[in-house]
Each structure stands twice: as C-alpha cells, then as structure tokens.
Amino acid sequence: MTRIDLHDARGAEQYREDVLRVWTDAFGAVDCAHDWRTTVWDRHRSRAGYRLATAHDAERLVGFAWGLGTVDDPSSPAVRLYLGCGWRKLGKQSVTDQVMGKVLDG
C-alpha cells in the first residue's frame, strides 16, 4: 500500500536523492546533479510555504509533488509551460489555485 506524507522545507531535505531518482524517471536525466540541487531543489525549498508530498511503496519513494500552488488560469505562462511538458490539472488547491502534476505510467 502506498503511503503519502507531507513535509516542510526542512523535513524535505532527507528525500533529496530519492526525489532526484524519481525526477529522472519523470523528466529525464539532469545534466549535473549538483546544479539540479542548487538551482531547482534548494531554490524551491527556500520559498515561503514550500511543501513536499512524498508517496512511498514500502520504503521506496515512488512519487512526489512539491510547490506552492499554480494559479488556475490557462493563460498563465507557468500553466502553459507545465501543460506543454505533459502536466495536467490534478485538482483545486483553493478558489484561485490548482494542483498540477505529471502522471507516469507503470
């Protein structure tokens, strides 16, 4: 059975390498793991309100989601970018924000 947990920025740190492994499965290999850590992982975790949701099957990380919410507006540049990368709307976070993600097969 899959377990879902929610972590703040400090609690998320322990999942960095596991998230990178799943990230690679979802988005492809990163050019430089160190650059990914500093320009993506650390930068995003430093933002106020950051949350990481982890999905574990037994002890193995099988999925994750993080962020602050995305405005529910199809004309938003961020929304257009995510849709172009194969993401989709997964649900509403608030009246104005949505949760977006990429669902992997298998």
Stockholm file with secondary structure:
# STOCKHOLM 1.0

chainA/1-106         MTRIDLHDARGAEQYREDVLRVWTDAFGAVDCAHDWRTTVWDRHRSRAGYRLATAHDAERLVGFAWGLGTVDDPSSPAVRLYLGCGWRKLGKQSVTDQVMGKVLDG
#=GR chainA/1-106 SS CEEEEEECHHHHGGGHHHHHHHHHHHHCCCSCHHHHIIIIIHHHHTSTTCEEEEEEETTEEEEEEEESCEESCTTSHHHHHHHHTTCEEEEESSSSEEEEECCCCC
#=GC SS_cons         CEEEEEECHHHHGGGHHHHHHHHHHHHCCCSCHHHHIIIIIHHHHTSTTCEEEEEEETTEEEEEEEESCEESCTTSHHHHHHHHTTCEEEEESSSSEEEEECCCCC
//
